[in-house]
Amino acid sequence: MAAKADAKAQEALGANAATLVGIGKEAFETETPGITKTVYEAEISEDWPRMQFCQGGLCCPHRILERTYVKVQENRIEANYPILCCGVCALDNTKVTYFDRSLGNFTESKFCTPGHLCLVVPFSGTVVKDTKIEAAEPDYLNLFCVGANHFYPGLTQESSETFISKAKEAHAAWK
């Protein structure tokens, strides 16, 4: 039944149908089948665990910091923002965004993101944003278009600049 619905959606949508209905396998393909190359791994700010204070980040920052990562890979961005469970162990909280779900407009976001206190004060390093739709480009729309952006908080300033550059290069190469 689902296959018939996908086939009808593909027929109705035309050439971009596979991507739009979520069955576009090309998003998962890599240069070397079965191996995903990491292009860049961003440095995480030591301030990042402060954002996790509600989950024990103040008493166990090392547990959060040692498992946090943001990587640019050849066909996606992958991040892990772990949460603390009972102050004992860090549970992985991974996020993967394939480039077919991204415009490749990676920029530093200055305000109105999940990484800003009272929407304007960065308190966990810098925040990099990638928009999913062009209408959500200006930072002041972050608050109203949260679902229209991918946010990567907690990067050091130097690392965020390199991350943006490498992410744009990888996205362009993927296209």
DATADA-V684971 format. One record per pair of residues at least 12 apart in sequence whose ideal C-beta (glycine too) atoms are under 6 Angstrom apart, sorted by the first residue. I is the first residue (numbers start at 1). J is the second residue. D is the distance in whole Angstrom. If there is no record, write none. Layout:
i=I j=J d=D
i=I j=J d=D
This chain:
i=6 j=21 d=6
i=6 j=23 d=6
i=9 j=21 d=4
i=19 j=100 d=5
i=27 j=98 d=4
i=27 j=100 d=4
i=30 j=74 d=6
i=30 j=75 d=6
i=36 j=73 d=5
i=37 j=74 d=5
i=38 j=71 d=5
i=38 j=73 d=5
i=39 j=72 d=4
i=39 j=166 d=5
i=39 j=170 d=5
i=40 j=72 d=4
i=40 j=166 d=4
i=41 j=71 d=5
i=42 j=70 d=4
i=42 j=155 d=5
i=42 j=159 d=5
i=42 j=163 d=4
i=43 j=156 d=5
i=43 j=159 d=4
i=44 j=68 d=5
i=44 j=154 d=5
i=45 j=125 d=3
i=45 j=154 d=5
i=45 j=156 d=5
i=47 j=124 d=5
i=47 j=125 d=5
i=48 j=124 d=5
i=48 j=125 d=6
i=48 j=154 d=4
i=49 j=61 d=3
i=49 j=64 d=4
i=49 j=65 d=5
i=51 j=124 d=4
i=52 j=64 d=5
i=55 j=83 d=5
i=55 j=84 d=4
i=56 j=84 d=4
i=56 j=87 d=4
i=60 j=84 d=6
i=60 j=87 d=6
i=63 j=90 d=5
i=64 j=82 d=6
i=64 j=90 d=6
i=67 j=82 d=4
i=67 j=90 d=5
i=70 j=152 d=5
i=72 j=166 d=5
i=72 j=167 d=5
i=72 j=170 d=5
i=74 j=170 d=6
i=75 j=99 d=6
i=75 j=174 d=5
i=76 j=96 d=6
i=76 j=97 d=6
i=76 j=98 d=5
i=77 j=97 d=5
i=78 j=96 d=5
i=79 j=95 d=5
i=79 j=152 d=6
i=80 j=92 d=5
i=80 j=94 d=5
i=81 j=93 d=5
i=97 j=150 d=5
i=99 j=171 d=5
i=99 j=174 d=5
i=102 j=130 d=5
i=103 j=131 d=5
i=104 j=171 d=3
i=105 j=131 d=5
i=106 j=128 d=6
i=106 j=130 d=5
i=106 j=164 d=5
i=106 j=167 d=4
i=106 j=168 d=6
i=107 j=129 d=6
i=108 j=126 d=6
i=108 j=128 d=6
i=108 j=160 d=6
i=109 j=127 d=5
i=109 j=129 d=4
i=109 j=139 d=6
i=110 j=139 d=6
i=111 j=139 d=6
i=112 j=139 d=6
i=112 j=142 d=4
i=112 j=143 d=4
i=113 j=127 d=5
i=113 j=142 d=5
i=113 j=151 d=5
i=114 j=151 d=6
i=115 j=127 d=4
i=115 j=153 d=3
i=124 j=153 d=5
i=124 j=154 d=5
i=125 j=154 d=5
i=125 j=155 d=5
i=125 j=156 d=6
i=126 j=155 d=5
i=126 j=157 d=6
i=126 j=160 d=4
i=127 j=151 d=6
i=127 j=153 d=4
i=128 j=152 d=4
i=128 j=160 d=5
i=128 j=163 d=6
i=129 j=149 d=5
i=129 j=151 d=6
i=130 j=150 d=4
i=131 j=149 d=5
i=132 j=148 d=5
i=133 j=148 d=5
i=136 j=148 d=3
i=136 j=149 d=6
